[in-house]
Structures are given as structure tokens and as C-alpha cells.
Amino acid sequence: MAKKGDKRKIIGMIAEETGERIYYTTKNTMNSPEKLALKKYSPKLRKHIVFTETKKSLGRNEAPKKK
């Protein structure tokens, strides 16, 4: 269980090409306040693509609507 003053937050990683969210990680918000972008493997496309940070609590692998 997380401590009361813990600065690490759970974030979801969303694929830019497919919109799927299959990776979750933690990040220290004090050291890196900007959005995280990592190259990860997408099993749907079978190649490495860029995954960007989003909130964890969006619900069941749904991408946020783009305006």
C-alpha cells in the first residue's frame, strides 16, 4: 500500500496509432511533471510504437476523445 506522502502516481500508457491502453507504470510527478512517452511493443500491430501517458482511471482500455 502506498504511503501518505508518496509522490509516485500510477499512469496508463496509451498507443498513439491504435488507441489501446495495455501498459501501466508509475512515475514520480515531482521529478518529471511533463507527459511520459515510451516506445513499447504493440501486440495488435506486432511492432514497437510510441505510447504516451494518460490517467489510469479512464475505464476499461478506452482512449480519451480527441477534440
N, CA, C and O of each residue as an XYZ file, in Angstrom:
268
protein
N       0.835     -1.173      0.000
C       0.000      0.000      0.000
C       0.883      1.241      0.000
O       1.951      1.253      0.612
N       0.439      2.263     -0.676
C       1.235      3.488     -0.811
C       1.239      4.274      0.495
O       0.268      4.268      1.252
N       2.353      4.946      0.734
C       2.452      5.787      1.919
C       1.671      7.074      1.701
O       1.302      7.401      0.573
N       1.425      7.791      2.766
C       0.603      9.003      2.681
C       1.260     10.091      1.851
O       0.570     10.749      1.073
N       2.543     10.308      1.979
C       3.238     11.372      1.264
C       3.940     10.891      0.000
O       4.864     11.548     -0.478
N       3.521      9.771     -0.538
C       4.184      9.192     -1.702
C       3.945     10.042     -2.950
O       2.803     10.392     -3.249
N       5.013     10.376     -3.680
C       4.923     11.228     -4.869
C       4.733     10.426     -6.153
O       4.489     11.012     -7.208
N       4.838      9.103     -6.087
C       4.706      8.278     -7.282
C       3.232      8.013     -7.578
O       2.466      7.640     -6.689
N       2.846      8.211     -8.835
C       1.471      8.010     -9.272
C       1.422      6.904    -10.318
O       2.367      6.729    -11.087
N       0.316      6.157    -10.346
C       0.106      5.132    -11.362
C      -0.458      5.801    -12.603
O      -1.430      6.553    -12.526
N       0.160      5.523    -13.757
C      -0.306      6.100    -15.014
C      -0.524      4.989    -16.030
O       0.112      3.938    -15.952
N      -1.402      5.216    -16.962
C      -1.637      4.288    -18.059
C      -0.919      4.773    -19.297
O      -0.776      5.978    -19.506
N      -0.468      3.845    -20.118
C       0.218      4.194    -21.356
C      -0.708      3.838    -22.513
O      -1.154      2.696    -22.634
N      -0.999      4.836    -23.375
C      -1.932      4.658    -24.469
C      -1.180      4.746    -25.801
O      -0.320      5.608    -25.982
N      -1.517      3.843    -26.731
C      -0.864      3.811    -28.042
C      -1.386      4.948    -28.904
O      -2.593      5.178    -28.968
N      -0.483      5.658    -29.566
C      -0.901      6.769    -30.415
C      -1.555      6.285    -31.703
O      -2.458      6.946    -32.214
N      -1.121      5.152    -32.237
C      -1.649      4.665    -33.509
C      -2.976      3.926    -33.364
O      -3.882      4.122    -34.174
N      -3.102      3.081    -32.342
C      -4.300      2.254    -32.214
C      -5.267      2.738    -31.147
O      -6.453      2.414    -31.208
N      -4.795      3.503    -30.173
C      -5.659      3.986    -29.106
C      -5.858      2.994    -27.985
O      -6.640      3.258    -27.071
N      -5.177      1.859    -28.022
C      -5.323      0.863    -26.956
C      -4.437      1.217    -25.772
O      -3.387      1.839    -25.931
N      -4.867      0.817    -24.593
C      -4.104      1.076    -23.378
C      -3.823     -0.261    -22.723
O      -4.709     -0.854    -22.107
N      -2.596     -0.738    -22.852
C      -2.258     -2.057    -22.328
C      -1.111     -2.027    -21.340
O      -0.835     -3.043    -20.703
N      -0.432     -0.899    -21.188
C       0.686     -0.799    -20.260
C       0.360      0.182    -19.141
O      -0.264      1.218    -19.370
N       0.787     -0.156    -17.936
C       0.659      0.717    -16.768
C       2.011      0.797    -16.093
O       2.752     -0.186    -16.068
N       2.339      1.953    -15.547
C       3.608      2.147    -14.870
C       3.433      3.212    -13.797
O       2.364      3.812    -13.682
N       4.473      3.446    -13.017
C       4.434      4.506    -12.016
C       5.435      5.576    -12.401
O       6.417      5.309    -13.094
N       5.175      6.789    -11.945
C       6.054      7.898    -12.275
C       6.095      8.856    -11.104
O       5.086      9.066    -10.431
N       7.256      9.437    -10.857
C       7.411     10.446     -9.822
C       7.040     11.797    -10.432
O       7.742     12.297    -11.312
N       5.948     12.384     -9.971
C       5.442     13.620    -10.561
C       6.276     14.837    -10.178
O       6.203     15.866    -10.850
N       7.055     14.740     -9.125
C       7.900     15.865     -8.726
C       9.128     15.987     -9.640
O       9.533     17.098     -9.980
N       9.714     14.872    -10.032
C      10.922     14.894    -10.859
C      10.626     15.073    -12.342
O      11.421     15.675    -13.063
N       9.494     14.558    -12.800
C       9.165     14.654    -14.226
C       7.694     15.039    -14.399
O       6.846     14.160    -14.551
N       7.381     16.326    -14.378
C       5.984     16.768    -14.485
C       5.429     16.683    -15.911
O       4.210     16.676    -16.082
N       6.286     16.617    -16.941
C       5.791     16.539    -18.309
C       5.291     15.126    -18.626
O       5.582     14.178    -17.896
N       4.543     14.997    -19.715
C       3.995     13.701    -20.097
C       5.101     12.756    -20.533
O       6.064     13.156    -21.187
N       4.944     11.510    -20.162
C       5.900     10.479    -20.481
C       5.544      9.854    -21.831
O       4.366      9.618    -22.100
N       6.525      9.582    -22.677
C       6.328      8.917    -23.957
C       7.415      7.855    -24.110
O       8.605      8.166    -24.080
N       6.999      6.604    -24.274
C       7.936      5.487    -24.378
C       7.600      4.641    -25.601
O       6.441      4.548    -26.006
N       8.633      4.024    -26.187
C       8.399      3.077    -27.265
C       8.215      1.709    -26.634
O       9.107      1.193    -25.960
N       7.033      1.124    -26.863
C       6.700     -0.183    -26.315
C       6.174     -1.072    -27.441
O       5.855     -0.587    -28.527
N       6.087     -2.365    -27.175
C       5.600     -3.318    -28.169
C       4.078     -3.357    -28.175
O       3.452     -3.462    -27.121
N       3.487     -3.272    -29.354
C       2.043     -3.394    -29.516
C       1.739     -4.767    -30.109
O       2.123     -5.038    -31.247
N       1.056     -5.639    -29.362
C       0.744     -6.961    -29.907
C      -0.262     -6.907    -31.056
O      -0.288     -7.807    -31.895
N      -1.077     -5.875    -31.101
C      -2.056     -5.750    -32.176
C      -1.361     -5.460    -33.512
O      -1.715     -6.045    -34.536
N      -0.373     -4.558    -33.501
C       0.360     -4.207    -34.724
C       1.617     -5.038    -34.927
O       2.187     -5.045    -36.018
N       2.054     -5.739    -33.882
C       3.255     -6.569    -33.878
C       4.514     -5.775    -34.189
O       5.375     -6.236    -34.939
N       4.623     -4.579    -33.613
C       5.832     -3.778    -33.738
C       5.906     -2.791    -32.584
O       4.948     -2.639    -31.825
N       7.031     -2.130    -32.455
C       7.216     -1.137    -31.406
C       6.667      0.202    -31.878
O       6.996      0.664    -32.970
N       5.824      0.827    -31.049
C       5.249      2.131    -31.357
C       5.322      3.004    -30.110
O       5.677      2.524    -29.033
N       4.988      4.278    -30.250
C       5.068      5.227    -29.137
C       3.796      5.153    -28.301
O       2.686      5.249    -28.824
N       3.975      4.981    -27.000
C       2.889      5.019    -26.029
C       3.064      6.278    -25.196
O       4.168      6.555    -24.727
N       1.989      7.052    -25.000
C       2.059      8.273    -24.208
C       1.247      8.127    -22.938
O       0.384      7.256    -22.828
N       1.534      8.983    -21.993
C       0.912      8.928    -20.672
C      -0.532      9.425    -20.700
O      -0.867     10.375    -21.408
N      -1.374      8.759    -19.915
C      -2.742      9.191    -19.680
C      -3.112      8.809    -18.251
O      -2.361      8.096    -17.586
N      -4.253      9.272    -17.780
C      -4.671      8.924    -16.426
C      -5.049      7.455    -16.339
O      -5.490      6.872    -17.329
N      -4.884      6.852    -15.179
C      -5.209      5.442    -15.000
C      -6.710      5.222    -14.938
O      -7.184      4.168    -15.362
N      -7.471      6.171    -14.428
C      -8.880      5.931    -14.110
C      -9.840      6.272    -15.251
O     -10.942      6.752    -14.987
N      -9.462      6.040    -16.504
C     -10.366      6.323    -17.613
C     -11.367      5.195    -17.843
O     -12.425      5.434    -18.426
N     -11.077      4.017    -17.416
C     -12.013      2.905    -17.552
C     -11.699      2.013    -18.738
O     -11.457      2.520    -19.833
N     -11.695      0.776    -18.565
C     -11.554     -0.341    -19.479
C     -10.981     -0.073    -20.865
O     -11.711     -0.136    -21.854
N      -9.721      0.218    -20.952
C      -8.975      0.338    -22.214
C      -9.572      1.312    -23.208
O      -9.423      1.115    -24.414
N     -10.240      2.352    -22.750
C     -10.813      3.337    -23.645
C      -9.905      4.552    -23.714
O      -9.391      5.018    -22.698
N      -9.718      5.048    -24.900
C      -8.907      6.237    -25.103
C      -9.780      7.482    -24.887
O     -10.980      7.453    -25.162
N      -9.183      8.566    -24.399
C      -9.989      9.794    -24.266
C     -10.345     10.342    -25.633
O      -9.571     10.203    -26.580
N     -11.490     10.952    -25.743
C     -11.951     11.529    -27.018
C     -11.118     12.748    -27.362
O     -10.909     13.620    -26.519
N     -10.641     12.814    -28.595
C      -9.859     13.960    -29.053
C     -10.794     15.009    -29.616
O     -11.744     14.687    -30.329
N     -10.524     16.266    -29.297
C     -11.384     17.345    -29.760
C     -10.893     17.951    -31.048
O     -11.514     18.878    -31.570
